[in-house]
Amino acid sequence: MKVYNDKPPMDPSGFVVLADYVPAIVQEIRYHSTFNFIGDRIDGYDEPCALLTVEAARALRSVSNELIVQGYRLKIFDAYRPACAVRQFMLWGIEDTDIRMKPYFYPDLVKQELFNRGYIASRSSHSRGSAVDLTLLDMKTGKEVDMGSPFDLFSPLSHPDCRDVTDEQYENRMRLQKAMMRGGFEPLDCEWWHFMLKDEPYPETYFEFPVSAAYLKR
């Protein structure tokens, strides 16, 4: 697929609705809600659903099947992210003085540090369609597994290898990480929840089309 320098591509033909490939997933698409580090619904999130490339969805299905046998389901916070959403993040960081969500998501950092420390990038792997933010759900309790820090807490405590968590919390992180790596995904060194397909199909393409099952299926 061609990479457009002036306008990100809108062609979703290589993407699927993740729930169609992995019916067992639970979804809480945070950027469709106001409970995120900005505090508003994010641009481009027209529906609260996860979209991924076909290749990433197939790989995640294998991960899901493995974890179900162990008693866990995957809970998805974010998957494909339109380039317009990333632009909103950048403008918020540069121009917006609103810090109402600071106590929940970056209590120990000023806004600009989120970018300087790599928590928010000017170009996101999510916009290439093969990255996913997720956690584990215990099938016995129906609750999220304790990872020692919540999703999108921008802090060293969220680094996968941080040992300022309990042994059980660390083991939970490693259970998720090892399963994802066996499925062909790579972890991120500063977020225990973020994984990217190693052999992603569009490594240089950042897509713009909205997060919308209807858009894919029209």
MDAnalysis code that builds the backbone (N, CA, C; Angstrom):
import MDAnalysis as mda
import numpy as np

u = mda.Universe.empty(654, n_residues=218, atom_resindex=np.repeat(np.arange(218), 3), trajectory=True)
u.add_TopologyAttr("name", ["N", "CA", "C"] * 218)
u.add_TopologyAttr("resid", np.arange(1, 219))
u.add_TopologyAttr("resname", ["MET", "LYS", "VAL", "TYR", "ASN", "ASP", "LYS", "PRO", "PRO", "MET", "ASP", "PRO", "SER", "GLY", "PHE", "VAL", "VAL", "LEU", "ALA", "ASP", "TYR", "VAL", "PRO", "ALA", "ILE", "VAL", "GLN", "GLU", "ILE", "ARG", "TYR", "HIS", "SER", "THR", "PHE", "ASN", "PHE", "ILE", "GLY", "ASP", "ARG", "ILE", "ASP", "GLY", "TYR", "ASP", "GLU", "PRO", "CYS", "ALA", "LEU", "LEU", "THR", "VAL", "GLU", "ALA", "ALA", "ARG", "ALA", "LEU", "ARG", "SER", "VAL", "SER", "ASN", "GLU", "LEU", "ILE", "VAL", "GLN", "GLY", "TYR", "ARG", "LEU", "LYS", "ILE", "PHE", "ASP", "ALA", "TYR", "ARG", "PRO", "ALA", "CYS", "ALA", "VAL", "ARG", "GLN", "PHE", "MET", "LEU", "TRP", "GLY", "ILE", "GLU", "ASP", "THR", "ASP", "ILE", "ARG", "MET", "LYS", "PRO", "TYR", "PHE", "TYR", "PRO", "ASP", "LEU", "VAL", "LYS", "GLN", "GLU", "LEU", "PHE", "ASN", "ARG", "GLY", "TYR", "ILE", "ALA", "SER", "ARG", "SER", "SER", "HIS", "SER", "ARG", "GLY", "SER", "ALA", "VAL", "ASP", "LEU", "THR", "LEU", "LEU", "ASP", "MET", "LYS", "THR", "GLY", "LYS", "GLU", "VAL", "ASP", "MET", "GLY", "SER", "PRO", "PHE", "ASP", "LEU", "PHE", "SER", "PRO", "LEU", "SER", "HIS", "PRO", "ASP", "CYS", "ARG", "ASP", "VAL", "THR", "ASP", "GLU", "GLN", "TYR", "GLU", "ASN", "ARG", "MET", "ARG", "LEU", "GLN", "LYS", "ALA", "MET", "MET", "ARG", "GLY", "GLY", "PHE", "GLU", "PRO", "LEU", "ASP", "CYS", "GLU", "TRP", "TRP", "HIS", "PHE", "MET", "LEU", "LYS", "ASP", "GLU", "PRO", "TYR", "PRO", "GLU", "THR", "TYR", "PHE", "GLU", "PHE", "PRO", "VAL", "SER", "ALA", "ALA", "TYR", "LEU", "LYS", "ARG"])
u.atoms.positions = np.array([
    [0.834, -1.193, 0.000],
    [0.000, 0.000, 0.000],
    [0.868, 1.241, 0.000],
    [0.512, 2.221, -0.784],
    [1.287, 3.440, -0.915],
    [1.220, 4.264, 0.360],
    [2.327, 4.904, 0.712],
    [2.366, 5.802, 1.849],
    [2.162, 7.216, 1.334],
    [1.153, 7.911, 1.839],
    [0.841, 9.264, 1.414],
    [1.468, 10.248, 2.385],
    [2.249, 11.183, 1.859],
    [2.928, 12.139, 2.706],
    [2.025, 13.313, 3.081],
    [1.096, 13.677, 2.188],
    [0.271, 14.847, 2.439],
    [-1.025, 14.511, 3.158],
    [-1.539, 13.319, 2.969],
    [-2.796, 12.918, 3.587],
    [-2.744, 11.436, 3.927],
    [-2.898, 11.083, 5.194],
    [-2.851, 9.662, 5.564],
    [-3.932, 8.870, 4.850],
    [-3.657, 7.622, 4.502],
    [-4.598, 6.823, 3.722],
    [-5.861, 6.482, 4.497],
    [-6.955, 6.389, 3.741],
    [-8.262, 6.106, 4.320],
    [-8.746, 4.698, 3.991],
    [-7.963, 3.921, 3.286],
    [-8.380, 2.599, 2.833],
    [-8.294, 1.583, 3.968],
    [-9.432, 1.036, 4.433],
    [-9.413, 0.087, 5.542],
    [-9.461, -1.372, 5.097],
    [-9.158, -1.632, 3.828],
    [-9.389, -2.978, 3.293],
    [-8.550, -4.059, 3.966],
    [-7.423, -3.685, 4.585],
    [-6.593, -4.674, 5.263],
    [-6.924, -4.841, 6.735],
    [-8.036, -4.246, 7.171],
    [-8.399, -4.241, 8.587],
    [-9.678, -5.038, 8.837],
    [-9.827, -5.474, 10.077],
    [-11.026, -6.215, 10.475],
    [-11.490, -5.721, 11.840],
    [-12.736, -6.017, 12.161],
    [-13.249, -5.808, 13.510],
    [-12.711, -6.935, 14.381],
    [-11.976, -6.604, 15.405],
    [-11.276, -7.623, 16.187],
    [-12.231, -8.642, 16.791],
    [-13.398, -8.212, 17.249],
    [-14.344, -9.134, 17.882],
    [-14.846, -10.196, 16.910],
    [-14.784, -9.919, 15.621],
    [-15.181, -10.930, 14.635],
    [-14.159, -12.057, 14.563],
    [-12.910, -11.748, 14.887],
    [-11.838, -12.745, 14.842],
    [-11.596, -13.370, 16.216],
    [-11.813, -12.584, 17.257],
    [-11.562, -13.068, 18.620],
    [-12.809, -12.788, 19.459],
    [-13.830, -13.626, 19.340],
    [-15.105, -13.359, 20.016],
    [-15.008, -13.314, 21.539],
    [-13.961, -13.914, 22.107],
    [-13.853, -13.982, 23.564],
    [-13.337, -12.704, 24.208],
    [-12.890, -11.743, 23.420],
    [-12.317, -10.530, 24.008],
    [-13.383, -9.707, 24.721],
    [-12.923, -8.951, 25.700],
    [-13.725, -7.926, 26.360],
    [-13.156, -6.583, 25.917],
    [-14.022, -5.621, 25.652],
    [-13.555, -4.335, 25.140],
    [-13.958, -3.184, 26.061],
    [-12.995, -2.337, 26.344],
    [-13.239, -1.071, 27.032],
    [-12.396, -0.018, 26.307],
    [-12.909, 0.480, 25.209],
    [-12.142, 1.378, 24.345],
    [-12.102, 2.758, 24.990],
    [-11.026, 3.026, 25.696],
    [-10.929, 4.207, 26.536],
    [-11.011, 5.522, 25.759],
    [-10.479, 5.550, 24.541],
    [-10.450, 6.820, 23.830],
    [-11.783, 7.157, 23.174],
    [-12.733, 6.240, 23.232],
    [-14.102, 6.559, 22.839],
    [-14.856, 7.171, 24.014],
    [-14.316, 7.038, 25.207],
    [-14.922, 7.580, 26.420],
    [-14.190, 8.854, 26.829],
    [-14.617, 9.419, 27.957],
    [-13.914, 10.583, 28.501],
    [-12.929, 10.202, 29.597],
    [-12.869, 8.897, 29.936],
    [-11.937, 8.461, 30.970],
    [-10.607, 8.092, 30.322],
    [-9.853, 9.121, 29.994],
    [-8.525, 8.978, 29.410],
    [-7.697, 10.185, 29.839],
    [-6.429, 10.227, 29.454],
    [-5.534, 11.245, 29.997],
    [-5.864, 12.665, 29.544],
    [-6.655, 12.813, 28.481],
    [-7.099, 14.142, 28.066],
    [-8.400, 14.514, 28.765],
    [-9.319, 13.566, 28.885],
    [-10.588, 13.825, 29.545],
    [-11.736, 14.072, 28.604],
    [-11.515, 13.888, 27.296],
    [-12.548, 14.040, 26.283],
    [-12.505, 12.834, 25.348],
    [-13.625, 12.583, 24.645],
    [-13.571, 11.567, 23.599],
    [-12.573, 12.015, 22.540],
    [-11.770, 11.075, 22.069],
    [-10.671, 11.407, 21.176],
    [-11.134, 11.380, 19.718],
    [-10.563, 12.291, 18.926],
    [-10.911, 12.414, 17.515],
    [-10.744, 11.080, 16.791],
    [-11.726, 10.739, 15.965],
    [-11.632, 9.542, 15.140],
    [-12.210, 8.293, 15.751],
    [-12.552, 8.340, 17.038],
    [-13.127, 7.168, 17.699],
    [-14.653, 7.244, 17.602],
    [-15.169, 6.858, 16.442],
    [-16.602, 6.967, 16.178],
    [-17.418, 5.879, 16.872],
    [-16.794, 4.728, 17.111],
    [-17.479, 3.615, 17.771],
    [-16.545, 3.001, 18.814],
    [-17.092, 2.428, 19.875],
    [-16.252, 1.793, 20.904],
    [-15.898, 0.358, 20.535],
    [-15.136, 0.218, 19.465],
    [-14.748, -1.119, 19.005],
    [-13.274, -1.117, 18.642],
    [-12.677, -2.305, 18.698],
    [-11.267, -2.462, 18.355],
    [-11.132, -2.934, 16.910],
    [-10.302, -2.253, 16.146],
    [-9.964, -2.641, 14.782],
    [-8.484, -2.980, 14.731],
    [-8.124, -3.969, 13.920],
    [-6.730, -4.336, 13.717],
    [-6.546, -4.821, 12.287],
    [-5.289, -4.888, 11.861],
    [-5.017, -5.529, 10.581],
    [-5.386, -7.008, 10.685],
    [-5.660, -7.616, 9.561],
    [-6.007, -9.040, 9.546],
    [-4.908, -9.861, 10.202],
    [-3.669, -9.529, 9.892],
    [-2.541, -10.297, 10.415],
    [-2.460, -10.212, 11.945],
    [-2.641, -9.017, 12.475],
    [-2.582, -8.842, 13.926],
    [-3.761, -9.530, 14.610],
    [-4.935, -9.464, 13.976],
    [-6.116, -10.110, 14.553],
    [-5.941, -11.624, 14.611],
    [-5.370, -12.204, 13.569],
    [-5.133, -13.646, 13.561],
    [-4.145, -14.042, 14.647],
    [-3.096, -13.237, 14.800],
    [-2.098, -13.534, 15.827],
    [-2.711, -13.416, 17.222],
    [-3.559, -12.415, 17.417],
    [-4.173, -12.227, 18.723],
    [-5.178, -13.341, 19.033],
    [-5.784, -13.889, 18.007],
    [-6.687, -15.026, 18.223],
    [-5.925, -16.205, 18.816],
    [-4.718, -16.454, 18.332],
    [-3.900, -17.543, 18.882],
    [-3.538, -17.278, 20.339],
    [-3.214, -16.011, 20.644],
    [-2.896, -15.656, 22.024],
    [-4.112, -15.875, 22.916],
    [-5.266, -15.423, 22.446],
    [-6.499, -15.579, 23.213],
    [-6.808, -17.040, 23.496],
    [-6.654, -17.879, 22.494],
    [-6.934, -19.309, 22.681],
    [-6.022, -19.918, 23.732],
    [-4.759, -19.528, 23.714],
    [-3.811, -20.050, 24.704],
    [-4.198, -19.610, 26.111],
    [-4.565, -18.339, 26.261],
    [-4.860, -17.817, 27.596],
    [-6.193, -18.314, 28.141],
    [-7.142, -18.584, 27.278],
    [-8.425, -19.129, 27.730],
    [-8.210, -20.467, 28.430],
    [-7.312, -21.285, 27.888],
    [-7.002, -22.570, 28.512],
    [-6.448, -22.360, 29.924],
    [-5.761, -21.236, 30.118],
    [-5.191, -20.924, 31.432],
    [-6.185, -20.222, 32.351],
    [-7.372, -19.892, 31.820],
    [-8.395, -19.264, 32.650],
    [-8.488, -17.759, 32.524],
    [-7.988, -17.204, 31.404],
    [-7.982, -15.756, 31.230],
    [-8.581, -15.355, 29.882],
    [-9.208, -14.194, 29.870],
    [-9.650, -13.568, 28.629],
    [-8.860, -12.287, 28.427],
    [-8.772, -11.845, 27.195],
    [-8.101, -10.589, 26.879],
    [-9.096, -9.440, 26.969],
    [-8.667, -8.363, 27.619],
    [-9.463, -7.142, 27.673],
    [-8.724, -6.053, 26.900],
    [-9.386, -5.480, 25.916],
    [-8.764, -4.529, 24.993],
    [-9.108, -3.098, 25.387],
    [-8.078, -2.264, 25.527],
    [-8.268, -0.843, 25.788],
    [-8.146, -0.006, 24.513],
    [-7.275, -0.427, 23.609],
    [-7.076, 0.322, 22.367],
    [-6.410, -0.595, 21.349],
    [-6.682, -0.332, 20.085],
    [-6.062, -1.103, 19.009],
    [-5.652, -0.113, 17.914],
    [-6.253, -0.206, 16.726],
    [-5.969, 0.806, 15.701],
    [-6.370, 2.191, 16.208],
    [-5.495, 3.168, 15.964],
    [-5.715, 4.554, 16.398],
    [-5.503, 5.479, 15.198],
    [-6.506, 6.216, 14.774],
    [-6.333, 7.093, 13.608],
    [-5.258, 8.148, 13.841],
    [-4.611, 8.553, 12.763],
    [-3.571, 9.575, 12.867],
    [-4.123, 10.876, 13.426],
    [-5.393, 11.167, 13.184],
    [-5.979, 12.400, 13.716],
    [-6.022, 12.382, 15.234],
    [-6.160, 11.200, 15.841],
    [-6.142, 11.093, 17.293],
    [-4.768, 11.457, 17.846],
    [-3.733, 11.004, 17.154],
    [-2.362, 11.313, 17.586],
    [-2.102, 12.805, 17.466],
    [-2.616, 13.432, 16.420],
    [-2.467, 14.880, 16.287],
    [-3.162, 15.599, 17.437],
    [-4.306, 15.098, 17.848],
    [-4.985, 15.695, 18.996],
    [-4.134, 15.578, 20.253],
    [-3.498, 14.431, 20.443],
    [-2.597, 14.264, 21.586],
    [-1.489, 15.319, 21.565],
    [-0.903, 15.517, 20.386],
    [0.217, 16.451, 20.270],
    [-0.231, 17.886, 20.540],
    [-1.361, 18.275, 19.979],
    [-1.864, 19.629, 20.201],
    [-2.219, 19.844, 21.662],
    [-2.781, 18.828, 22.290],
    [-3.090, 18.912, 23.716],
    [-1.816, 19.146, 24.523],
    [-0.754, 18.477, 24.147],
    [0.503, 18.616, 24.873],
    [1.171, 19.961, 24.676],
    [0.988, 20.551, 23.489],
    [1.678, 21.800, 23.160],
    [0.864, 23.024, 23.554],
    [-0.449, 22.986, 23.265],
    [-1.257, 24.193, 23.362],
    [-2.260, 24.202, 24.508],
    [-2.725, 23.045, 24.912],
    [-3.824, 22.963, 25.874],
    [-3.290, 23.023, 27.299],
    [-3.844, 23.910, 28.105],
    [-3.395, 24.037, 29.493],
    [-4.211, 23.157, 30.441],
    [-5.153, 22.416, 29.915],
    [-6.029, 21.563, 30.720],
    [-5.246, 20.391, 31.313],
    [-5.238, 20.278, 32.626],
    [-4.555, 19.165, 33.299],
    [-5.506, 18.470, 34.276],
    [-6.819, 18.478, 33.953],
    [-7.804, 17.930, 34.889],
    [-7.617, 16.441, 35.143],
    [-7.013, 15.699, 34.192],
    [-6.841, 14.258, 34.382],
    [-5.466, 13.889, 34.945],
    [-4.685, 14.880, 35.262],
    [-3.342, 14.640, 35.783],
    [-3.322, 13.720, 37.009],
    [-4.218, 13.876, 37.997],
    [-4.143, 13.005, 39.179],
    [-4.334, 11.525, 38.871],
    [-4.996, 11.230, 37.752],
    [-5.318, 9.843, 37.432],
    [-4.292, 9.178, 36.509],
    [-3.660, 9.968, 35.628],
    [-2.839, 9.364, 34.583],
    [-1.370, 9.791, 34.582],
    [-1.053, 10.958, 35.091],
    [0.362, 11.374, 35.142],
    [0.604, 12.237, 36.389],
    [0.328, 11.674, 37.567],
    [0.383, 12.456, 38.814],
    [1.758, 13.014, 39.150],
    [2.805, 12.352, 38.686],
    [4.158, 12.772, 39.072],
    [4.922, 13.456, 37.943],
    [4.244, 13.747, 36.823],
    [4.909, 14.341, 35.665],
    [4.165, 15.584, 35.206],
    [4.894, 16.516, 34.599],
    [4.246, 17.619, 33.890],
    [3.960, 17.143, 32.472],
    [3.044, 17.808, 31.792],
    [2.569, 17.303, 30.511],
    [3.685, 17.057, 29.499],
    [4.627, 17.985, 29.376],
    [5.652, 17.841, 28.353],
    [6.527, 16.620, 28.576],
    [6.652, 16.191, 29.821],
    [7.445, 14.999, 30.108],
    [6.824, 13.746, 29.497],
    [5.534, 13.753, 29.273],
    [4.882, 12.593, 28.656],
    [5.455, 12.330, 27.275],
    [5.831, 13.376, 26.581],
    [6.401, 13.255, 25.243],
    [7.907, 13.013, 25.318],
    [8.583, 13.739, 26.189],
    [10.030, 13.592, 26.309],
    [10.437, 12.197, 26.774],
    [9.591, 11.555, 27.567],
    [9.913, 10.230, 28.108],
    [9.343, 9.088, 27.279],
    [8.692, 9.421, 26.166],
    [8.247, 8.389, 25.238],
    [6.902, 7.780, 25.523],
    [6.147, 8.339, 26.478],
    [4.829, 7.783, 26.760],
    [3.834, 8.114, 25.648],
    [4.019, 9.269, 25.018],
    [3.185, 9.673, 23.887],
    [4.114, 10.055, 22.741],
    [3.883, 9.445, 21.563],
    [4.756, 9.676, 20.403],
    [4.047, 10.534, 19.371],
    [4.835, 11.281, 18.595],
    [4.254, 12.109, 17.533],
    [3.712, 11.253, 16.397],
    [4.219, 10.033, 16.283],
    [3.674, 9.038, 15.365],
    [3.525, 7.739, 16.146],
    [2.339, 7.192, 16.137],
    [2.058, 6.022, 16.968],
    [2.011, 4.749, 16.142],
    [2.587, 3.687, 16.696],
    [2.483, 2.377, 16.049],
    [1.031, 1.931, 15.943],
    [0.182, 2.438, 16.805],
    [-1.246, 2.108, 16.728],
    [-1.845, 2.533, 15.390],
    [-1.354, 3.633, 14.839],
    [-1.899, 4.138, 13.574],
    [-1.509, 3.274, 12.388],
    [-0.572, 2.362, 12.577],
    [-0.216, 1.412, 11.524],
    [-1.093, 0.159, 11.582],
    [-1.892, 0.054, 12.633],
    [-2.939, -0.955, 12.675],
    [-2.597, -2.294, 13.277],
    [-1.376, -2.478, 13.788],
    [-0.996, -3.790, 14.315],
    [-0.498, -3.728, 15.746],
    [-0.882, -2.672, 16.467],
    [-0.534, -2.540, 17.879],
    [-1.802, -2.576, 18.714],
    [-1.653, -3.066, 19.935],
    [-2.828, -3.221, 20.795],
    [-2.443, -2.956, 22.242],
    [-3.353, -2.328, 22.987],
    [-3.208, -2.133, 24.424],
    [-4.223, -3.040, 25.104],
    [-3.756, -3.853, 26.045],
    [-4.658, -4.849, 26.609],
    [-4.183, -5.333, 27.965],
    [-5.058, -6.075, 28.633],
    [-4.733, -6.705, 29.901],
    [-5.437, -8.055, 29.961],
    [-5.336, -8.709, 31.113],
    [-5.969, -10.007, 31.326],
    [-7.186, -9.865, 32.224],
    [-8.199, -10.668, 31.932],
    [-9.394, -10.746, 32.751],
    [-9.488, -12.164, 33.312],
    [-9.594, -12.263, 34.625],
    [-9.704, -13.571, 35.280],
    [-11.109, -14.123, 35.049],
    [-11.205, -15.282, 34.426],
    [-12.507, -15.845, 34.087],
    [-13.275, -16.320, 35.325],
    [-12.577, -16.597, 36.413],
    [-13.249, -17.038, 37.632],
    [-13.928, -15.878, 38.349],
    [-13.234, -14.750, 38.408],
    [-13.748, -13.599, 39.155],
    [-14.458, -12.591, 38.263],
    [-14.143, -12.607, 36.965],
    [-14.689, -11.608, 36.058],
    [-14.029, -10.255, 36.187],
    [-12.916, -10.198, 36.912],
    [-12.229, -8.934, 37.153],
    [-10.882, -8.902, 36.432],
    [-10.393, -7.678, 36.222],
    [-9.052, -7.515, 35.654],
    [-8.019, -8.105, 36.610],
    [-6.999, -8.704, 36.030],
    [-5.868, -9.192, 36.813],
    [-5.067, -7.983, 37.304],
    [-4.558, -8.072, 38.519],
    [-3.804, -6.970, 39.118],
    [-2.409, -6.904, 38.503],
    [-2.155, -5.825, 37.756],
    [-0.862, -5.638, 37.100],
    [0.039, -4.656, 37.851],
    [-0.436, -4.129, 38.970],
    [0.406, -3.237, 39.757],
    [0.273, -1.779, 39.400],
    [-0.318, -1.472, 38.258],
    [-0.627, -0.105, 37.853],
    [-1.731, -0.174, 36.816],
    [-2.585, 0.843, 36.741],
    [-3.680, 0.812, 35.775],
    [-3.221, 1.177, 34.368],
    [-4.048, 0.872, 33.402],
    [-3.786, 1.243, 32.008],
    [-3.602, 2.752, 31.888],
    [-2.599, 3.136, 31.114],
    [-2.277, 4.535, 30.812],
    [-1.822, 5.337, 32.021],
    [-1.331, 4.670, 33.060],
    [-0.635, 5.409, 34.104],
    [0.779, 5.661, 33.607],
    [1.079, 6.902, 33.315],
    [2.391, 7.258, 32.764],
    [3.360, 7.438, 33.920],
    [4.091, 6.378, 34.190],
    [4.957, 6.332, 35.363],
    [5.941, 5.180, 35.212],
    [7.113, 5.288, 35.823],
    [8.032, 4.142, 35.834],
    [7.396, 2.889, 36.413],
    [6.359, 3.052, 37.240],
    [5.681, 1.900, 37.812],
    [5.021, 1.041, 36.745],
    [4.744, 1.620, 35.581],
    [4.094, 0.892, 34.490],
    [5.083, 0.204, 33.553],
    [6.379, 0.424, 33.754],
    [7.363, -0.269, 32.926],
    [7.255, -1.771, 33.205],
    [7.238, -2.597, 32.179],
    [7.040, -4.042, 32.387],
    [8.020, -4.676, 33.362],
    [9.257, -4.200, 33.360],
    [10.277, -4.817, 34.198],
    [10.420, -4.144, 35.556],
    [9.516, -3.227, 35.893],
    [9.581, -2.555, 37.191],
    [9.386, -3.573, 38.306],
    [10.246, -3.528, 39.314],
    [10.126, -4.457, 40.431],
    [9.573, -3.775, 41.685],
    [9.056, -2.551, 41.538],
    [8.394, -1.890, 42.656],
    [6.931, -2.307, 42.731],
    [6.671, -3.536, 42.331],
    [5.346, -4.142, 42.421],
    [5.505, -5.460, 43.160],
    [4.402, -6.087, 43.539],
    [4.506, -7.359, 44.232],
    [4.937, -8.463, 43.264],
    [5.381, -9.554, 43.820],
    [5.766, -10.687, 42.979],
    [4.586, -11.161, 42.140],
    [3.411, -11.178, 42.720],
    [2.226, -11.625, 41.983],
    [1.901, -10.681, 40.829],
    [2.008, -9.383, 41.063],
    [1.743, -8.416, 40.005],
    [2.765, -8.547, 38.874],
    [4.014, -8.746, 39.245],
    [5.056, -8.936, 38.237],
    [4.808, -10.210, 37.430],
    [4.431, -11.273, 38.104],
    [4.140, -12.532, 37.413],
    [2.959, -12.376, 36.458],
    [1.973, -11.580, 36.851],
    [0.841, -11.331, 35.966],
    [1.288, -10.603, 34.697],
    [2.163, -9.624, 34.862],
    [2.699, -8.910, 33.697],
    [3.462, -9.864, 32.778],
    [4.252, -10.717, 33.391],
    [5.045, -11.639, 32.592],
    [4.170, -12.692, 31.910],
    [3.080, -13.088, 32.545],
    [2.158, -14.042, 31.914],
    [1.592, -13.445, 30.623],
    [1.165, -12.198, 30.703],
    [0.647, -11.522, 29.518],
    [1.746, -11.334, 28.480],
    [2.896, -10.859, 28.916],
    [3.980, -10.582, 27.977],
    [4.450, -11.846, 27.263],
    [4.635, -12.912, 27.982],
    [5.134, -14.148, 27.372],
    [4.134, -14.712, 26.370],
    [2.845, -14.645, 26.714],
    [1.829, -15.137, 25.783],
    [1.794, -14.295, 24.520],
    [1.911, -12.982, 24.674],
    [1.893, -12.097, 23.510],
    [3.135, -12.316, 22.642],
    [4.275, -12.508, 23.248],
    [5.501, -12.727, 22.490],
    [5.458, -14.068, 21.762],
    [4.895, -15.086, 22.396],
    [4.732, -16.363, 21.703],
    [3.804, -16.213, 20.494],
    [2.885, -15.260, 20.576],
    [1.968, -15.019, 19.473],
    [2.521, -14.128, 18.383],
    [3.762, -13.663, 18.540],
    [4.385, -12.857, 17.498],
    [4.371, -11.366, 17.752],
    [4.057, -10.948, 18.979],
    [4.024, -9.525, 19.323],
    [5.275, -9.133, 20.108],
    [5.624, -7.851, 20.016],
    [6.751, -7.313, 20.756],
    [6.259, -6.348, 21.826],
    [6.854, -6.383, 23.026],
    [6.442, -5.466, 24.093],
    [7.094, -4.095, 23.937],
    [6.573, -3.141, 24.699],
    [7.152, -1.801, 24.782],
    [7.790, -1.654, 26.152],
    [8.943, -1.008, 26.217],
    [9.694, -1.011, 27.469],
    [9.119, -0.104, 28.548],
    [8.151, 0.759, 28.213],
    [7.626, 1.668, 29.229],
    [6.142, 1.468, 29.532],
    [5.502, 0.475, 28.885],
    [4.080, 0.225, 29.121],
    [3.814, -1.281, 29.124],
    [3.399, -1.825, 30.237],
    [3.173, -3.267, 30.307],
    [2.007, -3.707, 29.415],
    [1.122, -2.801, 29.043],
    [-0.093, -3.132, 28.290],
    [0.073, -3.059, 26.772],
    [1.167, -2.518, 26.280],
    [1.314, -2.232, 24.848],
    [2.134, -3.310, 24.138],
    [1.588, -3.793, 22.999],
    [2.285, -4.791, 22.190],
    [2.051, -4.491, 20.710],
    [3.081, -4.795, 19.905],
    [3.016, -4.544, 18.473],
    [3.401, -5.814, 17.723],
    [2.662, -6.139, 16.700],
    [2.974, -7.314, 15.892],
    [4.354, -7.163, 15.267],
    [5.196, -8.161, 15.469],
    [6.579, -8.067, 14.992],
    [6.646, -7.937, 13.484],
    [5.881, -8.736, 12.766],
    [5.880, -8.689, 11.302],
    [4.646, -7.930, 10.827],
    [4.561, -6.666, 11.204],
    [3.384, -5.867, 10.846],
    [3.334, -5.637, 9.335],
    [2.143, -5.643, 8.743],
    [2.028, -5.541, 7.287],
    [2.239, -4.145, 6.731],
    [2.052, -3.102, 7.543],
    [2.180, -1.726, 7.050],
    [3.151, -0.943, 7.934],
    [4.437, -1.284, 7.896],
    [5.396, -0.697, 8.834],
    [5.684, 0.788, 8.628],
    [5.273, 1.344, 7.489],
    [5.556, 2.758, 7.235],
    [4.298, 3.550, 6.896],
    [3.131, 2.973, 7.155],
    [1.875, 3.618, 6.780],
    [1.062, 3.962, 8.013],
    [0.646, 5.221, 8.101],
    [-0.137, 5.706, 9.227],
    [-1.527, 6.088, 8.713],
    [-2.531, 5.344, 9.156],
    [-3.873, 5.447, 8.593],
    [-4.708, 6.517, 9.303],
    [-5.711, 7.014, 8.577],
    [-6.536, 8.119, 9.057],
    [-8.002, 7.752, 9.258],
    [-8.471, 6.666, 8.654],
    [-9.897, 6.363, 8.687],
    [-10.377, 6.172, 10.136],
    [-11.657, 6.403, 10.404],
    [-12.150, 6.370, 11.780],
    [-12.230, 4.969, 12.369],
    [-12.233, 4.912, 13.689],
    [-12.488, 3.661, 14.390],
    [-13.995, 3.430, 14.321],
    [-14.390, 2.597, 13.374],
    [-15.809, 2.382, 13.108],
    [-16.002, 1.074, 12.364],
    [-16.753, 0.161, 12.974],
    [-17.067, -1.083, 12.280],
    [-17.887, -0.809, 11.035],
    [-18.745, 0.190, 11.117],
    [-19.588, 0.535, 9.963],
    [-18.739, 1.019, 8.793],
    [-17.660, 1.758, 9.097],
    [-16.784, 2.247, 8.031],
    [-16.107, 1.085, 7.313],
    [-15.698, 0.076, 8.065],
    [-15.044, -1.085, 7.458],
    [-15.994, -1.872, 6.590],
    [-17.251, -1.940, 6.985],
    [-18.195, -2.849, 6.348],
    [-19.082, -2.167, 5.317],
    [-18.879, -0.891, 5.095],
    [-19.770, -0.204, 4.154],
    [-19.464, -0.596, 2.709],
])
